[in-house]
Amino acid sequence: MAKPVALITGGGSGIGLAVAEHLINFYGYKVAILDVHAERGKTESGRINAGADNCLFLQADVSDYDQQAKAFQQAFEWGGNRLNFFHANAGIGDSDSMYKDMQDIDATTGLPRPLELRIMDVNLNAVLQGVHLARHFFAKNSSPGGRIVITSSCLGIYPNHCLPLYTAAKHALVGLVRATAPVYLGMGITINALNPNLIETNLMPAEVRSLWDRHGLTPMNTAIKAIDAIMTDKNMTGQTIELALDEIVFSKAQPYTYSAKASRIKRGEASGGIELIE
């Protein structure tokens, strides 16, 4: 029987690497790990394989659509023309400051130079394109469908004034999961978000790593608990799973201010206005 196949971006380290090893060791997957760092990716995929053919490393910058699309195609073919699981995990920290000195003025226009928004290219746009590509390849499976997991952040739920660009991108990912889940389920696709509190990964600056109270870090095993919850419930979708220390917490979306049961909309035929009737 052919093994199921996964593709994980940012799979050369951190959460992505831990999930790759877990899928291989506990669920019998073949996993393609995609990472921009070639040396790290090759080293880790070689270690995981240990002479087997369960892990493939593919180097690519996910912010480049063509590179990401090529990686999907390679992973699909390597896995025997199937893809069952996509984890959009690659991410970076803030690439510019919303609070920087406004003296960086373009001499020609007299206007501030634009923000450098690579963080949006990697943390948001690449994820959108990855989900788009995953849908394409899921549809080519002998039994169409698959699972999508997106690594957001606790800052996808809570605002943080220190990292406004990162917070904005991660909030968008939560919205994406909640918005697409009911439609994708009809296509045989589940989509869920991991929202980790501080986990020690390559995103954590070295100066922060040395100062942080170790008891305040979320262990990697909590991310694995969330993956197990997703893997064991084939219908779980649209969930925002906060990883808080040793717990996984299912964060609920804020309800609409006016529910359909509590109010109705009456359209004014004469004026063309809209009147809310309690």
N, C-alpha and C positions, 0 to 999 in steps of 0.2 A: 504494500500500500504506500502510495506517495506521501511524503511528509508535507505538512502545511508549511507555508513560506511567509516570512515577515521581512519588512524593510523598515529600518530604524535610522532616522537622521540624527546626527550628533551621537552616533553609536559607538564612538571610539573611547568614551569615558563617561563617568558619572551615571546618571539615571539610565541613559540610553544603553550603556554597556551592561549595567546590572540587569536590565530587562532582557537584553539579547541573551545573556547567559542563562537566565531563568527560563526563557521560552525554549531554548535548546535542551537544557538539562531536565526540565520538569514537564514540558508539553510536547517534546519530540519535534520541535520545529527546525527548519533550516532558516538561518537569519542572515540577511545582507545588511551590514552596517555601513552607513554612509557618513563620511566625516571629511572636513576640509583639511585635516592634519594627516598627511599620508603616513609618516613614520609611526605615529601613535596607532593609527588604524590598522596598519599592517602587523604591528607587534601584537596587538590585542587579538586580532582575528586568528593569527598564527597560534597564539597561546590557547585560544578556545578550541580550535580545530584539533590540535594534537594528532595530526595524521588523518583525521576524518575530513568530510566535505560538508560540514554543517554550518560553516560561517564564511561569508564572502565579504571582503572589504572593497568598497568602491569610493574613490576620492571624488568629491564634488563640492562646489560652493552652492548651497541650496538657494541662494539669492539669484543665481543664474538659472532661469527656467530651462534652458537647453541642457545644462549639466544635470539638473535634477531629473528631467524627463529621460535622459539617456540612462541614468542610474536605475530608474524604474524599469526600463526596458531590459537592461542587463540582469537585474534581479529576477524579473519575471521569467526570462529564458533560462537562467541558471537553475531556477526552482522547478523546471519542468513545465513551463507555461502556466504558472498559477501564482497568485498573490492573495494571501488570506488576512494579513494583518499589516497595518501601517501605523507607525508611531512617529509623529512629527515632534521631535524632541530637541532639535538643534536650536540654540539661542545664544544671544550675546547681551551684555549690559548696555547701559545708556551710552550712545555714541556722541552726544553733544549735551550742552546744558541749556535748560530753559531759563536759567538765572544768570547767564554769563554777562560780563561787562559789555555794554552796548557800544563800545568804541570800535568794534570790528566793522567798519563801514566801507562799502565799495566806493572807491574814489570816483568812479565814472557816474554812478547813479545817485550817490549820496544816501543810499539806503543800507540797512543792515544786511550783511551777507546771509544767505539762507542757512537754516539749521542742517547739520549733517545727519541724515536720517537712515543710515545703514541699519540701525536697530529695527526700523519698521520693515526694511527689505528682508531681514533674516527672521525676526520674531513674528511677523504678521504676514507679509506678502508671500514669503516662501511657504508658509503653512497653508495659505489659501490655495496656492498652486499645487502643493503636495496632496491636499485633499482632492482637488480637481483631478490629478493624475491617478490617485488611488481608485477613485470611482471608475475611471476608464478601465483599469486593469482588473478590478473586481468583476466588472461586467464580462470580461473575457474568460473567467473561470468556468469550469464545467458546470458547477453549481454557483451561479452569480451571487455576489455578496462578500462581506468581510467585516473586519473590525478596524475602526480608527481610534487611536488614542492620541491626544494632544497634550503636551506638557505646557501648561500655563504656569501659574504661580499663585501663592497666597495673595500676591499683589494684583491678581486678576479678580479678587473678591474685595480686598481692602485697599484704599488709596494710600500712597506713600509720597510725601512731598519731596523726599530726597531723590526719588527716581521717577519723575513724571512721565518720561518717554516710555520706559519699561512698563510702568503701570498702565499706560494707555494701551500698549500693544497686548498686554496680558488680559486686560479687561475685554478687549475685542475678541480674543480667543474664546473666552467664556461665552460671550454673546453668540459667536459663531456656532459653538456646540449646541447651545440651547435652541438656536433658531433652526438649524438644519436637521436636528435629531428626528422630529416626527416625519419629515419628508423622506429622509434617507432610510428610515426603518421600512418603509414600503418598498425600498429597493434591495432589502436584505442587508443593509449596512447599519451597524451601530457606531456611535461616535460619543466619546466621553473625554473629560478633561481631568488631568492630574494637577492639583494646585498645592505644590509643596511649600511648607514653611522652610526655613533655612536648612538646606542639606549641603554637606561639604562636597562641592563639585568644583570644576575648573572655573566656574563663574564667580566663586568667592575669592575676592582679592586676598593676596598673601598677608597683607597687613591686618585684614579683618580676621582671617583664619587664626592668626596667632593670639588674638585678643578675645575671641568669642568663648563664652562659657560652654564647655563641651556638653553640659547637661541641657543646654538650650538648643542643641542641634537635633534635627529630625534624622533618625537613622535611615540608611538606604532600605532597610528591610520594610519600612512603612510603605515605600513606593511599591515594593513587591506585593505587599498585602493588597494594595489597590488593584494591581494587575490581576491577582488571583480572583478578586471579587468580580472583575470584568470578564475574566476567562470562564468562570464557573456559572455565569448567568448570561446566556446567549441573547436575552432580550433587554439587558441593561443598556440604556442609551439616554443621552441628554444629561448625564450626571456630571456635576462639578464636585470632584472628590478632593477635599482638603487633606493634606498630609501634615498632621500636627503631632510632633514628637512620635509616640508609638501608636497613635490612633489614626484611623481614616474616618473623616466626617463628611457626610453628604450635605453639601450646602444647597439650600433651596433658593430659587429665584424669587425676587420680590414680586408679590402679586400686583395685578393692576389696581389702580386706585378705585375704579368703578368696575365691578364685575358684571358680567352679562346678566346674572340673576338679580342683581340689585338695581339695575337701571336699564333704560332703553333709549335709543336715539330716535327722535322724531324730526324728520326733515320738513322744514317749512316750505310748502309748495309755492306760496306767493312771493316770499322774500328771497327764497333760495338759501336761507340761513339754516343753522342746525341748533336745535333746542334740546337740552338734556333734561329728561323727565325722571325724577326720583321715584 
